[in-house]
Amino acid sequence: MPAAAHELQRTFRAESGRAVATLVRLFGDIDIAEEAVQEAFVIATERWVADGVPPNPGGWVVTTAKRKALDRLRRESSRNRRQSESAAMRVNDAVRDGETSVTDDRLRLVFTCCHPALAPETQVALTLRLIAGLQTPEIARAFLVPEATLAQRLVRAKQKIRAAKIPYRIPSDAELPDRIAPVLAVVYLIFNEGYAATSGDTLVRRELCDEAIRLARLVVTLMPDEPEVQGVLALLLLTASRTAARTDERGELVLLADQDRALWDRKFIAEGHEIVRALLQRNCAGPYQLQAAIQAVHADAATAEATDWPQILALYNQLVALLPTPVVALNRAVALAEVEGPATAISVVDALAIDDRYVPLHAVRGELLVRLRRNDEAAAAFGLAESLSKNETERAHFRRRLAAVTA
Amino acid sequence: MTQYLLAVHMVDGQPAPEPAEMKRMYSQVDAFNKELQREGQWVFAGGLHPPSTATVVRSSGGDVVITDGPFSEAKEQLGGFWVVEAPDLDVAVSLAARASAACEGPVEVRPFEKLPE
C-alpha cells in the first residue's frame, strides 16, 4: 500500500467513529450515517492522495459526509415528497446548531452499541465497527467468524436499534453504574480475545489488544471521572506490557515467573502505574481497579522472586469480596500458594464450584500438584488442559508440561 | 412514539399459582394498568385463556379450514399482554420492569411496526 493510502486509512479510521457519531445525532439513523461516511472515504481516497491530507481531516470527513447524507435525503424527498421534506428540514436545523459536542456524540453512540438489549457479541461487533471504525471483514477475521455471519449480526442489530428505538443517549446518573458495566466489559472482552486468543495458531492477536487499548483511552476521555474506566485502561496497559515476553523466539508460551522482564514495555508500565497511583488516592476500589493494582504489583517486581505476594493476596481478598466468582477465586488461589504454600491452595481450588471445562483450572491444578510432588495427578491435569484448549500455542505448552512430569 | 408489546408467557405443565397468589397478582396488575392509563401510556391489555382454548383458522382459495389450536407446539405460549406507547426502548423497558414486578414473571418487549401512512 502506498504511503499516502496507508496514511489515509489510518487517519480515516481514527476519524470515522467521530464522524459516524456526529451524523447519527444529526440524522438519527445509523445506516444513513455509515453510508455517508463511507462515501466521504471514497472521495477522500481521490482527493487526499492527490492534494494531501487536509489540515483538519476530522472536520473534512464530517462536512463531506453531512453533504452526502443531505444529498441522499433530498434525492429521496423528490421521490417521496411529503414525508422526507419535513425530515430534511429538521436535519437542516440540527446541522446549523450542531457540531458542538463531538465527545458527547461518540459517548452516546458507545452507550447505544453497548445497550443491554443487545447480545454481548453484538455489542462487541457494533462497537468495533461504529466507534473503532473497523470494517466488517476485519472484525470477522479478528473473531474468527464467517464474514456473512458477522454482517448479518450487524444488520440485525441495526434493525433492532431502529425498530425498538434503542436511544442515542447518555444514561442518567442513576442509570450510569449499570450502563457503564457493559461498555467496560466490551472493551475488556476485545482485549482478552487478543491477549489470550481462545483459538487460532498464535497466542496473541496484537491488533485486537491495540484496538482495545485505543477504545479504553477513548472511553477515558469520554468519562474521565469514572474510576473503573481508568481502572480498565490501567489494567489493559499493565497486562499488555508483558506481551513481548509471553512467547519466546520459537513462539512458545512463557509463564510469568519465567519471563525476561527486560522485555516488558516500560512505557506501558509507567503509564499504568501512574493511573493506579491516582486511583489509590481516590480510594473507591472497584473490580477493574483492583485487577489493575494486582498487575501493578507484578510490574513492580524486578525478578519473579521479588514479587510482593502478600500484597497481591490482600488485593485478591478485596477482589473476591466484590466479585465472588469461581474464576477470581482460582486466581486468588495462585497468590495463596505463594503465601501459604501449595497444600493450602490446592484444597481451596478443589473446593471451587467451577466449570470443569475451564482450561486455567487444570493449568493451575497441574502446577500446584507438581509442587506437591503429586506427579501422576499433575500429568492428568495437564492432559485435561491440553485436550480442552483450542489455542495451539497453549496446547503445545501443556504438552511440554505433561512431558516434564512424566519424564 | 412507538407502540410496544409487553408479552407474558405461560409455560405448559407448570402448576397454576395458589388462589392467594393469583389474587395478589391480579390486584398488582390492576394497579399497574391504572398507572399506565393515568400516565397516558396505555393502549390495550388483557389476559388470555389457556392455549387449549385456541382454534386455528386457515383460509386459502376460498376454503376455510378450522383445526384445534394452538398454532405453535412450543411449551411457552402467550398468556397475556400489554400494548403500551413509549418514546424509546429505555422507557418501554422501565414499563416492562413494572409489568414484570406486577405479574411476577418475565416480560418480553417487542416493538410494533409503524402503520403505513
HADDOCK unambig.tbl for C-alpha pairs under 7 A between the chains (distance, minus, plus):
assign (segid A and resid 163 and name CA) (segid B and resid 111 and name CA) 6.33 0.50 0.50
assign (segid A and resid 164 and name CA) (segid B and resid 89 and name CA) 5.80 0.50 0.50
assign (segid A and resid 164 and name CA) (segid B and resid 110 and name CA) 6.94 0.50 0.50
assign (segid A and resid 164 and name CA) (segid B and resid 111 and name CA) 5.09 0.50 0.50
assign (segid A and resid 165 and name CA) (segid B and resid 88 and name CA) 4.91 0.50 0.50
assign (segid A and resid 165 and name CA) (segid B and resid 89 and name CA) 5.33 0.50 0.50
assign (segid A and resid 166 and name CA) (segid B and resid 88 and name CA) 6.15 0.50 0.50
assign (segid A and resid 166 and name CA) (segid B and resid 89 and name CA) 5.06 0.50 0.50
assign (segid A and resid 166 and name CA) (segid B and resid 90 and name CA) 6.87 0.50 0.50
assign (segid A and resid 167 and name CA) (segid B and resid 88 and name CA) 6.08 0.50 0.50
assign (segid A and resid 167 and name CA) (segid B and resid 89 and name CA) 6.74 0.50 0.50
